[in-house]
């Protein structure tokens, strides 16, 4: 039963798995949010005596809700379940790739939650802005865990986007036969395919600055911290504006 659970290939089964992990992540994010709001009931310390831990919880809450709840639920769950049905396909184009794309979310969740509790926690905000995320300002390994977690969510979303695009092109003679819902998933998949690699490059350069003595963002080495903002908001702004 366990092996079958790990090797599910049916698009509806994988959609249910996406929904379950999104639901679990939503509960984790909600729990963190309740602690944050209880802490803000009064001025001064209420539940937490560590201000940096509060910042780490705010950061983990935002990253979990965006990358582990909203995106897997809207794109992964609904896209997997309804896109093949809406175009009359038996299944998604690459079922095994679909299975792999889901299981990348599990280590992503472990890494992001771990980043909140390991050492001092990653109190960076969901944007992970430099220089706050630089090795001088924040030397904790928790920042690296956040970066690796974002890499895992990016790989998951990219594999899913490739699958949705291939499914639409393989099972339809003309894209004009796609329903309005199918068009929304298809266009969203293209937006993810174009924007997520830029986010990956942005956090990868940050990881190299932190651990391999490069200076992509470090002013003292000839870098530019504004570069990180350009790379991050290429992902974070124009696809969101188009989608919402």
ROSE-4610 file (N, C-alpha, C; in Angstrom, 1 decimal, always signed):
// ROSE-4610
residu = [X/X/X/X/X/X/X/X/X/X/X/X/X/X/X/X/X/X/X/X/X/X/X/X/X/X/X/X/X/X/X/X/X/X/X/X/X/X/X/X/X/X/X/X/X/X/X/X/X/X/X/X/X/X/X/X/X/X/X/X/X/X/X/X/X/X/X/X/X/X/X/X/X/X/X/X/X/X/X/X/X/X/X/X/X/X/X/X/X/X/X/X/X/X/X/X/X/X/X/X/X/X/X/X/X/X/X/X/X/X/X/X/X/X/X/X/X/X/X/X/X/X/X/X/X/X/X/X/X/X/X/X/X/X/X/X/X/X/X/X/X/X/X/X/X/X/X/X/X/X/X/X/X/X/X/X/X/X/X/X/X/X/X/X/X/X/X/X/X/X/X/X/X/X/X/X/X/X/X/X/X/X/X/X/X/X/X/X/X/X/X/X/X/X/X/X/X/X/X/X/X/X/X/X/X/X/X/X/X/X/X/X/X/X/X/X/X/X/X/X/X/X/X/X/X/X/X/X/X/X/X/X/X/X/X/X/X/X/X/X/X/X/X/X/X/X/X/X/X/X/X/X/X/X/X/X/X/X/X/X/X/X/X/X/X/X/X/X/X/X/X/X/X/X/X/X/X/X/X/X/X/X/X/X/X/X/X/X/X/X/X/X/X/X/X/X/X/X/X/X/X/X/X/X/X/X/X/X/X/X/X/X/X/X/X/X/X/X/X/X/X/X/X/X/X/X/X/X/X/X/X/X/X/X/X/X/X/X/X/X/X/X/X/X/X/X/X/X/X/X/X/X/X/X/X/X/X/X/X/X/X/X/X/X/X/X/X/X/X/X/X/X/X/X/X/X/X/X/X/X/X/X/X/X/X/X/X/X/X/X/X/X/X/X/X/X/X/X/X/X/X/X/X/X/X/X/X/X/X/X/X/X/X/X/X/X/X/X/X/X/X/X/X/X/X/X/X/X/X/X/X/X/X/X/X/X/X/X/X/X/X/X/X/X/X/X/X/X/X/X/X/X/X/X/X/X/X/X/X/X/X/X/X/X/X/X/X/X/X/X/X/X/X/X/X/X/X/X/X/X/X/X/X/X/X/X/X/X/X/X/X/X/X/X/X/X/X/X/X/X/X/X/X/X/X/X/X/X/X/X/X/X/X/X/X/X/X/X/X/X/X/X/X/X/X/X/X/X/X/X/X/X/X/X/X/X/X/X/X/X/X/X/X/X/X/X/X/X/X/X/X/X/X/X/X/X/X/X/X/X/X/X/X/X/X/X/X/X/X/X/X/X/X/X/X/X/X/X/X/X/X/X/X/X/X/X/X/X/X/X/X/X/X/X/X/X/X/X/X/X/X/X/X/X/X/X/X/X/X/X/X/X/X/X/X/X/X/X/X/X/X/X/X/X/X/X/X/X/X/X/X/X/X/X/X/X/X/X/X/X/X/X/X/X/X/X/X/X/X/X/X/X/X/X/X/X/X/X/X/X/X/X/X/X/X/X/X/X/X/X/X/X/X/X/X/X/X/X/X/X/X/X/X/X/X/X/X/X/X/X/X/X/X/X/X/X/X/X/X/X/X/X/X/X/X/X/X/X/X/X/X/X/X/X/X/X/X/X/X/X/X/X/X/X/X/X/X/X/X/X/X/X]
num = [1/1/1/2/2/2/3/3/3/4/4/4/5/5/5/6/6/6/7/7/7/8/8/8/9/9/9/10/10/10/11/11/11/12/12/12/13/13/13/14/14/14/15/15/15/16/16/16/17/17/17/18/18/18/19/19/19/20/20/20/21/21/21/22/22/22/23/23/23/24/24/24/25/25/25/26/26/26/27/27/27/28/28/28/29/29/29/30/30/30/31/31/31/32/32/32/33/33/33/34/34/34/35/35/35/36/36/36/37/37/37/38/38/38/39/39/39/40/40/40/41/41/41/42/42/42/43/43/43/44/44/44/45/45/45/46/46/46/47/47/47/48/48/48/49/49/49/50/50/50/51/51/51/52/52/52/53/53/53/54/54/54/55/55/55/56/56/56/57/57/57/58/58/58/59/59/59/60/60/60/61/61/61/62/62/62/63/63/63/64/64/64/65/65/65/66/66/66/67/67/67/68/68/68/69/69/69/70/70/70/71/71/71/72/72/72/73/73/73/74/74/74/75/75/75/76/76/76/77/77/77/78/78/78/79/79/79/80/80/80/81/81/81/82/82/82/83/83/83/84/84/84/85/85/85/86/86/86/87/87/87/88/88/88/89/89/89/90/90/90/91/91/91/92/92/92/93/93/93/94/94/94/95/95/95/96/96/96/97/97/97/98/98/98/99/99/99/100/100/100/101/101/101/102/102/102/103/103/103/104/104/104/105/105/105/106/106/106/107/107/107/108/108/108/109/109/109/110/110/110/111/111/111/112/112/112/113/113/113/114/114/114/115/115/115/116/116/116/117/117/117/118/118/118/119/119/119/120/120/120/121/121/121/122/122/122/123/123/123/124/124/124/125/125/125/126/126/126/127/127/127/128/128/128/129/129/129/130/130/130/131/131/131/132/132/132/133/133/133/134/134/134/135/135/135/136/136/136/137/137/137/138/138/138/139/139/139/140/140/140/141/141/141/142/142/142/143/143/143/144/144/144/145/145/145/146/146/146/147/147/147/148/148/148/149/149/149/150/150/150/151/151/151/152/152/152/153/153/153/154/154/154/155/155/155/156/156/156/157/157/157/158/158/158/159/159/159/160/160/160/161/161/161/162/162/162/163/163/163/164/164/164/165/165/165/166/166/166/167/167/167/168/168/168/169/169/169/170/170/170/171/171/171/172/172/172/173/173/173/174/174/174/175/175/175/176/176/176/177/177/177/178/178/178/179/179/179/180/180/180/181/181/181/182/182/182/183/183/183/184/184/184/185/185/185/186/186/186/187/187/187/188/188/188/189/189/189/190/190/190/191/191/191/192/192/192/193/193/193/194/194/194/195/195/195/196/196/196/197/197/197/198/198/198/199/199/199/200/200/200/201/201/201/202/202/202/203/203/203/204/204/204/205/205/205/206/206/206/207/207/207/208/208/208/209/209/209/210/210/210/211/211/211/212/212/212/213/213/213/214/214/214/215/215/215/216/216/216/217/217/217/218/218/218/219/219/219/220/220/220/221/221/221/222/222/222/223/223/223/224/224/224/225/225/225/226/226/226/227/227/227/228/228/228/229/229/229/230/230/230/231/231/231/232/232/232/233/233/233/234/234/234/235/235/235/236/236/236/237/237/237/238/238/238/239/239/239/240/240/240/241/241/241/242/242/242/243/243/243/244/244/244]
x = [+0.8/+0.0/+0.9/+2.0/+2.9/+3.5/+4.0/+4.6/+3.7/+2.4/+1.4/+1.1/+1.1/+0.9/+2.0/+3.2/+4.4/+4.4/+3.8/+3.9/+2.6/+1.7/+0.4/+0.7/-0.1/+0.1/-1.2/-2.3/-3.6/-3.7/-4.1/-4.0/-5.0/-6.1/-7.0/-6.5/-5.8/-5.1/-4.1/-3.3/-2.2/-2.8/-3.9/-4.6/-5.1/-5.6/-6.0/-4.8/-3.6/-2.4/-2.0/-2.1/-1.8/-2.7/-4.0/-5.0/-4.7/-4.3/-4.1/-2.9/-1.8/-0.6/-0.9/-1.7/-2.1/-2.9/-3.8/-4.7/-3.8/-2.9/-2.0/-1.2/-0.6/+0.2/-0.7/-1.9/-2.8/-3.0/-3.2/-3.4/-2.1/-0.9/+0.3/+0.5/+0.2/+0.3/-0.7/-1.9/-3.0/-2.5/-1.9/-1.5/-0.4/+0.5/+1.6/+0.9/-0.1/-0.8/-1.5/-2.1/-2.8/-1.8/-0.6/+0.4/+0.9/+1.1/+1.5/+0.4/-0.8/-1.9/-2.0/-1.9/-1.9/-0.8/+0.4/+1.5/+1.3/+0.4/+0.2/-1.0/-1.6/-2.8/-2.4/-1.3/-0.8/+0.6/+1.0/+2.4/+3.3/+4.5/+5.5/+5.3/+6.0/+6.0/+4.7/+4.0/+2.8/+3.1/+3.4/+3.8/+5.2/+5.8/+7.2/+8.1/+9.2/+10.2/+11.4/+11.3/+12.3/+11.8/+12.3/+11.8/+12.2/+13.4/+13.8/+12.9/+12.5/+11.6/+10.3/+9.8/+8.6/+8.8/+9.9/+10.1/+10.2/+10.9/+11.0/+9.6/+8.7/+7.4/+6.6/+6.8/+6.1/+6.6/+7.9/+8.5/+8.0/+8.0/+7.6/+6.1/+5.3/+3.9/+3.7/+4.3/+4.1/+4.6/+5.8/+6.3/+5.4/+5.0/+4.2/+2.8/+2.2/+0.9/+0.9/+2.0/+2.1/+2.6/+3.7/+4.4/+3.9/+3.3/+2.9/+1.4/+0.7/-0.8/-1.5/-1.3/-2.1/-1.7/-0.4/+0.0/-0.3/+0.0/-0.4/-1.9/-2.7/-4.1/-4.7/-4.4/-5.0/-4.5/-3.1/-2.5/-2.4/-1.8/-1.5/-2.8/-3.6/-4.8/-5.9/-6.3/-7.4/-6.9/-5.7/-5.2/-5.1/-4.5/-4.4/-5.7/-6.7/-7.9/-8.8/-8.9/-9.9/-9.3/-8.0/-7.5/-7.7/-7.3/-7.5/-9.0/-9.8/-11.3/-11.9/-11.4/-12.0/-11.6/-10.5/-10.1/-10.4/-10.9/-11.3/-10.1/-9.0/-7.9/-8.0/-7.4/-7.4/-6.6/-5.5/-4.6/-3.8/-2.9/-1.9/-0.9/-0.2/+0.8/+1.9/+2.5/+3.6/+3.2/+2.6/+2.1/+3.2/+4.4/+5.5/+6.1/+6.2/+6.7/+5.7/+4.5/+3.4/+3.6/+3.9/+4.2/+5.4/+6.5/+7.7/+7.5/+6.7/+6.4/+5.7/+4.8/+4.2/+5.2/+6.0/+6.8/+7.9/+8.2/+9.2/+8.6/+7.3/+6.7/+7.0/+7.2/+7.3/+8.7/+9.8/+11.1/+11.0/+10.3/+10.1/+9.4/+8.4/+7.7/+8.6/+9.3/+10.2/+11.3/+11.9/+12.9/+12.4/+11.2/+10.7/+10.3/+9.7/+9.3/+10.5/+11.5/+12.8/+13.5/+13.4/+14.1/+13.6/+12.3/+11.8/+12.3/+12.8/+13.2/+14.6/+15.4/+16.8/+17.6/+18.5/+19.3/+18.4/+18.7/+17.9/+16.6/+16.4/+15.3/+15.6/+14.8/+15.1/+14.1/+14.4/+13.5/+13.7/+13.3/+13.7/+12.5/+11.3/+10.1/+10.1/+9.0/+8.9/+9.7/+10.1/+10.9/+12.4/+12.8/+14.2/+15.2/+14.9/+15.7/+17.1/+18.0/+19.4/+19.4/+20.2/+21.3/+20.8/+19.5/+19.1/+19.4/+19.3/+19.6/+21.0/+21.9/+23.3/+24.0/+25.2/+25.9/+26.3/+26.6/+27.0/+25.8/+24.7/+23.5/+22.8/+22.9/+22.1/+23.0/+23.8/+24.7/+24.1/+22.9/+22.3/+22.0/+22.2/+21.9/+20.4/+19.6/+18.1/+17.8/+18.6/+18.4/+18.6/+19.7/+20.0/+18.9/+18.3/+17.1/+16.0/+15.7/+14.6/+14.9/+16.2/+16.6/+16.4/+16.8/+16.6/+15.2/+14.4/+12.9/+12.3/+12.7/+12.2/+12.6/+13.8/+14.2/+13.3/+13.0/+12.1/+10.7/+10.1/+8.8/+8.9/+10.0/+10.2/+10.2/+11.0/+11.1/+9.7/+9.0/+7.7/+6.8/+6.7/+5.9/+6.3/+7.6/+8.1/+7.7/+7.9/+7.5/+6.0/+5.2/+3.7/+3.4/+4.0/+3.7/+4.0/+5.2/+5.6/+4.5/+4.1/+3.1/+1.7/+1.3/+0.0/+0.1/+1.2/+1.4/+1.4/+2.2/+2.3/+0.9/+0.2/-1.1/-2.1/-2.1/-3.0/-2.6/-1.3/-0.9/-1.0/-0.8/-0.9/-2.3/-3.2/-4.6/-5.6/-5.2/-6.1/-5.5/-6.4/-6.0/-5.8/-6.6/-6.6/-6.8/-6.0/-6.1/-7.4/-8.1/-9.4/-10.5/-10.2/-11.2/-11.2/-10.2/-10.0/-11.1/-11.7/-12.6/-12.0/-12.8/-12.2/-11.3/-11.7/-10.9/-9.6/-9.6/-8.4/-7.5/-8.0/-7.2/-6.5/-7.2/-6.6/-5.4/-5.6/-4.5/-3.3/-3.7/-2.7/-1.8/-2.5/-1.8/-1.0/-1.5/-0.8/+0.4/+0.3/+1.5/+2.6/+2.3/+3.3/+3.9/+3.1/+3.6/+4.6/+4.3/+5.2/+6.4/+6.3/+7.5/+8.4/+7.9/+8.8/+9.3/+8.6/+9.0/+9.8/+9.4/+10.1/+11.6/+12.1/+13.5/+14.3/+13.6/+14.3/+14.3/+13.3/+13.3/+14.4/+14.5/+15.5/+16.9/+17.2/+18.5/+18.8/+17.7/+17.9/+18.3/+17.6/+18.0/+19.2/+19.5/+20.8/+22.0/+21.9/+23.0/+23.2/+22.0/+22.1/+22.8/+22.5/+23.1/+24.6/+25.0/+26.4/+27.1/+26.5/+27.1/+27.3/+26.3/+26.4/+27.5/+27.7/+28.5/+29.8/+29.8/+31.0/+31.7/+31.5/+32.4/+32.2/+31.1/+30.8/+30.3/+30.1/+29.7/+28.6/+27.6/+26.6/+25.7/+25.5/+24.7/+25.5/+26.7/+27.6/+28.2/+27.9/+28.5/+30.0/+30.5/+31.9/+32.7/+32.1/+32.7/+32.4/+31.6/+31.2/+29.8/+29.1/+27.7/+26.7/+25.4/+24.3/+23.2/+22.8/+21.6/+20.3/+20.2/+19.0/+18.8/+19.9/+19.7/+18.8/+18.9/+18.0/+16.5/+16.3/+14.9/+14.4/+15.2/+14.8/+14.4/+15.3/+15.1/+13.9/+13.7/+12.6/+11.3/+11.2/+9.9/+9.6/+10.5/+10.2/+9.2/+9.5/+8.6/+7.4/+7.6/+6.6/+5.6/+5.8/+4.9/+4.1/+4.8/+4.0/+3.2/+3.6/+2.6/+1.5/+1.7/+0.6/-0.4/+0.1/-0.7/-1.6/-1.0/-1.8/-2.8/-2.4/-3.3/-4.5/-4.2/-5.2/-5.7]
y = [-1.2/+0.0/+1.3/+1.2/+2.4/+2.6/+1.5/+1.7/+2.2/+1.7/+2.2/+3.7/+4.1/+5.5/+6.4/+5.9/+6.7/+6.7/+5.8/+5.7/+5.9/+6.7/+7.0/+7.8/+7.4/+8.0/+8.6/+8.2/+8.8/+10.3/+11.1/+12.6/+13.0/+12.2/+12.6/+12.2/+11.1/+10.7/+11.8/+12.2/+13.2/+14.5/+14.8/+16.1/+16.1/+14.9/+14.8/+15.0/+14.4/+14.6/+16.0/+16.7/+18.2/+18.9/+18.6/+19.3/+19.0/+17.7/+17.4/+18.1/+18.2/+18.9/+20.4/+20.9/+22.3/+22.6/+21.7/+21.8/+21.7/+20.8/+20.7/+21.9/+22.4/+23.7/+24.8/+24.9/+26.0/+25.9/+24.7/+24.6/+25.0/+24.6/+25.0/+26.6/+27.1/+28.6/+29.3/+28.7/+29.3/+29.3/+28.2/+28.1/+29.1/+29.3/+30.3/+31.7/+31.9/+33.2/+33.5/+32.5/+32.7/+33.2/+32.5/+32.9/+34.3/+34.7/+36.1/+37.1/+36.8/+37.7/+37.8/+36.7/+36.7/+37.5/+37.5/+38.2/+39.7/+40.1/+41.5/+42.1/+41.3/+41.8/+43.0/+42.9/+44.0/+44.4/+45.5/+46.0/+45.2/+45.0/+44.3/+42.8/+42.0/+40.5/+39.9/+39.1/+38.4/+36.9/+36.3/+34.9/+34.6/+35.4/+35.2/+36.3/+35.8/+36.7/+37.0/+36.4/+36.5/+37.3/+38.5/+39.3/+38.7/+38.1/+37.5/+36.2/+35.5/+34.3/+34.8/+35.9/+36.5/+36.8/+37.4/+37.7/+36.4/+35.4/+34.1/+33.4/+33.6/+33.0/+33.8/+35.1/+35.9/+35.4/+35.2/+34.8/+33.4/+32.5/+31.1/+31.1/+31.9/+31.9/+32.3/+33.4/+33.9/+32.9/+32.4/+31.4/+30.2/+29.6/+28.4/+28.7/+29.8/+30.1/+30.3/+31.0/+31.3/+30.1/+29.5/+28.5/+27.1/+26.9/+25.5/+25.3/+26.4/+26.2/+26.8/+28.0/+28.6/+28.0/+28.0/+27.5/+26.0/+25.1/+23.7/+23.5/+24.3/+24.1/+24.5/+25.8/+26.3/+25.7/+25.6/+25.1/+23.5/+23.0/+21.6/+20.8/+21.1/+20.3/+20.5/+21.7/+21.9/+21.7/+22.1/+21.9/+20.4/+19.6/+18.2/+17.5/+17.9/+17.2/+17.5/+18.8/+19.3/+19.5/+19.8/+20.0/+18.8/+17.6/+16.5/+16.2/+16.4/+16.2/+17.2/+18.5/+19.6/+19.4/+18.7/+18.6/+17.2/+16.3/+14.9/+14.0/+14.3/+13.4/+12.3/+11.2/+10.1/+10.5/+11.1/+11.5/+12.6/+13.0/+14.1/+13.5/+14.4/+13.9/+13.0/+13.4/+12.7/+12.3/+11.2/+10.8/+10.7/+10.1/+9.9/+11.2/+12.1/+13.5/+14.2/+13.9/+14.5/+14.0/+12.7/+12.2/+12.8/+13.0/+13.6/+15.0/+15.8/+17.2/+17.3/+16.4/+16.5/+16.2/+15.1/+14.7/+15.7/+16.6/+17.7/+18.6/+18.7/+19.5/+19.1/+17.8/+17.2/+17.7/+17.5/+18.1/+19.6/+20.3/+21.7/+22.1/+21.4/+21.7/+21.5/+20.4/+20.1/+21.2/+21.6/+22.6/+23.9/+24.4/+25.7/+25.7/+24.6/+24.6/+24.5/+23.7/+23.6/+24.9/+25.8/+27.0/+28.0/+27.7/+28.5/+28.2/+26.9/+26.5/+26.2/+26.0/+25.7/+27.0/+26.9/+28.0/+29.2/+30.4/+31.6/+31.7/+30.9/+31.1/+32.1/+32.0/+32.9/+34.0/+35.1/+36.3/+37.3/+36.9/+37.7/+38.3/+37.8/+38.1/+37.1/+37.0/+36.0/+36.4/+37.7/+38.1/+37.7/+37.4/+37.0/+38.1/+39.3/+40.4/+40.4/+40.7/+41.1/+42.6/+43.1/+42.5/+41.8/+41.8/+41.2/+39.7/+39.1/+37.7/+37.3/+38.4/+38.1/+37.4/+36.9/+36.1/+37.0/+38.3/+39.2/+39.5/+39.8/+40.2/+38.9/+37.8/+36.6/+35.4/+35.0/+33.8/+32.5/+32.4/+31.1/+30.3/+29.0/+28.0/+28.0/+28.6/+28.6/+29.3/+30.3/+31.0/+30.1/+29.3/+28.3/+27.3/+26.9/+26.0/+26.6/+27.9/+28.6/+28.5/+28.8/+28.9/+27.5/+26.4/+25.1/+24.7/+25.2/+24.9/+25.6/+26.8/+27.6/+26.9/+26.3/+25.5/+24.3/+23.6/+22.5/+22.8/+23.9/+24.4/+24.8/+25.4/+25.9/+24.7/+23.7/+22.5/+21.9/+21.8/+21.2/+21.9/+23.3/+24.1/+24.0/+24.0/+23.9/+22.6/+21.5/+20.2/+20.2/+20.7/+20.8/+21.6/+22.8/+23.7/+23.0/+22.3/+21.6/+20.6/+19.9/+18.8/+19.4/+20.5/+21.1/+21.6/+22.2/+22.7/+21.5/+20.5/+19.3/+18.6/+18.6/+17.9/+18.7/+20.0/+20.8/+20.6/+20.6/+20.4/+19.0/+18.0/+16.6/+16.1/+16.6/+16.0/+16.9/+18.0/+18.8/+19.2/+19.1/+19.6/+21.1/+21.8/+23.3/+23.7/+24.7/+25.3/+26.0/+26.4/+27.1/+26.2/+24.9/+24.0/+23.9/+24.6/+24.5/+25.4/+24.9/+25.7/+26.9/+27.8/+28.9/+28.5/+27.5/+27.0/+26.4/+25.7/+25.2/+26.3/+27.3/+28.5/+29.1/+29.2/+29.8/+29.0/+27.6/+26.7/+26.8/+26.8/+26.9/+28.1/+29.3/+30.6/+30.7/+30.2/+30.2/+29.3/+28.2/+27.3/+28.0/+28.8/+29.5/+30.6/+31.3/+32.3/+31.7/+30.6/+29.9/+29.5/+29.0/+28.5/+29.6/+30.8/+31.9/+32.7/+32.7/+33.5/+32.7/+31.5/+30.7/+30.5/+30.3/+30.2/+31.5/+32.6/+33.9/+33.9/+33.5/+33.4/+32.4/+31.3/+30.3/+30.9/+31.6/+32.2/+33.2/+34.0/+35.0/+34.4/+33.4/+32.8/+31.9/+31.4/+30.6/+31.6/+32.8/+33.7/+34.1/+34.3/+34.6/+33.5/+32.2/+31.1/+31.1/+31.4/+31.5/+32.6/+33.8/+34.9/+34.5/+33.7/+33.3/+32.2/+31.3/+30.2/+30.0/+30.7/+30.5/+31.8/+32.8/+34.0/+34.8/+34.7/+35.5/+36.8/+37.7/+39.1/+39.6/+38.8/+39.2/+40.4/+40.3/+41.3/+42.2/+41.8/+42.5/+43.7/+44.9/+46.1/+46.2/+45.7/+45.7/+44.9/+44.0/+43.1/+43.5/+44.6/+45.1/+44.6/+44.0/+43.6/+44.7/+44.3/+45.3/+44.7/+45.1/+44.5/+44.7/+45.8/+46.0/+44.9/+44.2/+43.1/+42.1/+41.8/+40.8/+41.2/+42.5/+43.0/+42.8/+43.1/+43.0/+41.5/+40.6/+39.2/+38.7/+39.0/+38.5/+39.0/+40.3/+40.9/+40.6/+40.1/+39.6/+38.4/+37.6/+36.5/+37.0/+37.9/+38.2/+39.3/+40.0/+41.1/+40.9/+40.7/+40.7/+39.5/+38.3/+37.1/+37.3/+37.8/+38.0/+39.1/+40.1/+41.2/+40.6/+39.7/+39.1/+38.2/+37.4/+36.3/+36.9/+37.9/+38.3/+39.7]
z = [+0.0/+0.0/+0.0/+0.8/+0.8/-0.5/-1.1/-2.5/-3.5/-3.4/-4.4/-4.1/-2.8/-2.5/-3.1/-3.1/-3.6/-5.1/-5.8/-7.2/-7.9/-7.3/-8.0/-9.3/-10.3/-11.6/-12.2/-11.6/-12.1/-11.7/-12.7/-12.4/-11.3/-11.2/-10.1/-8.7/-8.6/-7.4/-7.0/-7.9/-7.7/-7.3/-8.0/-7.6/-6.2/-5.7/-4.3/-3.4/-3.8/-2.9/-2.9/-4.0/-4.0/-3.1/-3.1/-2.3/-0.8/-0.5/+0.9/+1.5/+0.7/+1.2/+1.3/+0.3/+0.4/+1.6/+2.0/+3.1/+4.4/+4.5/+5.6/+5.8/+4.7/+4.7/+5.2/+4.8/+5.2/+6.7/+7.2/+8.7/+9.4/+8.9/+9.5/+9.5/+8.3/+8.1/+9.0/+9.2/+10.0/+11.5/+11.9/+13.3/+13.6/+12.7/+12.8/+12.9/+12.0/+12.0/+13.3/+13.9/+15.2/+16.2/+16.3/+17.2/+17.0/+15.7/+15.4/+15.9/+15.6/+16.0/+17.6/+18.2/+19.7/+20.3/+19.6/+20.1/+19.9/+18.9/+18.6/+19.4/+20.2/+21.0/+21.8/+22.5/+23.4/+23.0/+23.4/+23.2/+24.1/+23.7/+24.5/+24.2/+25.0/+24.8/+25.4/+24.6/+25.1/+25.1/+24.0/+24.0/+23.7/+22.9/+22.5/+23.1/+23.7/+24.2/+23.3/+22.1/+21.1/+19.9/+19.7/+18.6/+17.2/+17.2/+15.9/+15.6/+16.6/+16.4/+15.8/+16.3/+15.7/+14.2/+13.9/+12.4/+11.6/+12.2/+11.5/+11.3/+12.3/+12.1/+11.1/+11.0/+10.0/+8.6/+8.5/+7.2/+6.8/+7.7/+7.4/+7.1/+7.8/+7.5/+6.0/+5.6/+4.3/+3.2/+3.4/+2.4/+2.3/+3.4/+3.4/+2.8/+3.1/+2.5/+1.0/+0.5/-0.9/-1.7/-1.3/-2.1/-1.8/-0.6/-0.2/-0.1/-0.1/+0.0/-1.2/-1.5/-2.6/-4.0/-4.3/-5.6/-5.8/-4.8/-5.0/-5.1/-4.4/-4.4/-5.8/-6.1/-7.3/-8.6/-8.7/-9.9/-9.9/-8.8/-8.8/-8.7/-7.7/-7.4/-8.5/-8.7/-9.7/-11.1/-11.4/-12.8/-13.1/-12.2/-12.4/-12.6/-11.7/-11.7/-12.9/-13.3/-14.2/-15.6/-15.8/-17.2/-18.1/-17.7/-18.6/-18.9/-17.8/-18.0/-19.0/-18.9/-19.7/-21.2/-21.5/-22.9/-23.4/-22.5/-23.0/-23.0/-22.3/-22.2/-21.1/-21.4/-20.4/-19.1/-19.3/-18.2/-18.7/-17.8/-18.1/-19.0/-19.7/-20.8/-20.2/-19.1/-18.5/-17.0/-16.8/-15.5/-14.5/-14.9/-13.9/-13.5/-14.5/-14.2/-13.3/-13.5/-12.6/-11.1/-11.0/-9.6/-9.0/-9.8/-9.3/-8.9/-9.7/-9.4/-8.0/-7.7/-6.4/-5.2/-5.4/-4.2/-4.0/-4.9/-4.6/-3.5/-3.3/-2.3/-0.9/-0.7/+0.6/+1.3/+0.6/+1.2/+1.2/+0.3/+0.4/+1.7/+2.1/+3.3/+4.5/+4.5/+5.6/+5.8/+4.7/+4.7/+5.2/+4.7/+5.1/+6.6/+7.0/+8.5/+9.3/+8.9/+9.6/+9.8/+8.7/+8.7/+9.9/+10.3/+11.4/+12.8/+12.9/+14.3/+14.4/+13.3/+13.4/+13.6/+14.6/+15.0/+15.4/+14.8/+15.1/+14.3/+13.3/+12.4/+11.3/+10.2/+9.0/+9.1/+9.8/+9.9/+8.8/+7.6/+6.4/+5.6/+5.9/+5.1/+3.9/+3.2/+2.1/+0.9/+0.8/-0.3/-0.2/+1.0/+1.3/+0.7/+1.0/+0.4/+0.9/+0.0/+0.3/+0.6/+1.6/+2.3/+3.6/+3.9/+5.2/+5.1/+4.0/+3.8/+3.5/+3.5/+3.3/+4.4/+4.2/+5.2/+6.4/+6.2/+7.3/+8.2/+7.6/+8.4/+9.0/+8.3/+8.7/+8.4/+9.3/+9.0/+9.3/+9.8/+10.2/+8.9/+9.1/+8.1/+7.7/+8.6/+8.3/+7.0/+6.6/+5.4/+4.2/+4.3/+3.2/+3.1/+4.2/+4.2/+3.4/+3.6/+2.9/+1.4/+1.1/-0.4/-1.0/-0.3/-0.9/-0.9/+0.0/+0.0/-1.2/-1.5/-2.7/-3.9/-4.0/-5.1/-5.4/-4.3/-4.4/-5.0/-4.4/-4.9/-6.3/-6.7/-8.1/-9.1/-8.7/-9.5/-9.7/-8.6/-8.6/-9.6/-9.5/-10.3/-11.8/-12.0/-13.4/-14.1/-13.4/-13.9/-14.2/-13.3/-13.5/-14.7/-14.8/-15.9/-17.3/-17.3/-18.6/-18.9/-17.9/-18.1/-18.6/-18.0/-18.5/-19.9/-20.3/-21.6/-22.6/-22.3/-23.2/-23.3/-22.2/-22.2/-23.2/-23.1/-23.9/-25.4/-25.7/-27.1/-27.7/-26.8/-27.3/-27.5/-26.8/-26.8/-27.6/-28.1/-28.8/-30.2/-31.2/-32.6/-32.6/-31.9/-31.9/-30.4/-30.0/-28.7/-28.5/-29.6/-29.5/-29.0/-28.9/-28.3/-26.8/-26.2/-24.8/-24.1/-23.0/-22.3/-21.6/-21.0/-20.3/-19.2/-18.4/-17.3/-17.9/-19.0/-19.6/-20.0/-20.6/-21.0/-19.8/-18.6/-17.5/-17.0/-17.0/-16.6/-17.6/-18.8/-19.9/-19.8/-19.7/-19.6/-18.4/-17.2/-16.0/-16.1/-16.7/-16.9/-17.7/-18.7/-19.5/-18.6/-17.8/-16.9/-15.9/-15.3/-14.4/-15.1/-16.3/-17.0/-17.4/-17.6/-17.9/-16.7/-15.6/-14.5/-13.4/-13.2/-12.1/-12.3/-13.5/-13.6/-13.2/-13.3/-12.9/-11.4/-10.7/-9.2/-8.8/-9.5/-9.2/-9.3/-10.4/-10.6/-9.4/-9.1/-8.0/-6.7/-6.3/-5.0/-5.1/-6.3/-6.5/-6.3/-6.9/-6.8/-5.3/-4.6/-3.2/-2.4/-2.8/-2.1/-2.4/-3.6/-3.9/-3.2/-3.0/-2.3/-0.8/-0.3/+1.1/+1.4/+0.4/+0.7/-0.1/-1.3/-2.2/-2.5/-1.6/-1.7/-3.0/-3.7/-4.9/-4.4/-5.4/-5.0/-6.0/-6.3/-7.2/-6.6/-5.3/-4.6/-3.6/-3.4/-2.4/-3.0/-2.5/-3.0/-2.9/-1.8/-1.5/-2.6/-3.2/-4.2/-5.6/-5.8/-7.1/-7.5/-6.6/-6.9/-6.7/-6.9/-6.8/-6.1/-4.9/-4.2/-4.9/-5.7/-6.5/-7.5/-7.9/-8.9/-8.3/-7.0/-6.4/-6.5/-6.3/-6.4/-7.8/-8.8/-10.2/-10.5/-10.1/-10.4/-9.7/-8.4/-7.6/-8.1/-8.4/-8.8/-10.2/-11.0/-12.4/-12.2/-11.1/-10.8/-10.0/-9.1/-8.1/-8.5/-9.6/-9.9/-11.2/-12.3/-13.6/-13.7/-13.3/-13.4/-12.5/-11.3/-10.3/-10.8/-11.4/-12.0/-13.1/-14.0/-15.0/-14.5/-13.5/-13.0/-12.2/-11.3/-10.4/-10.7]
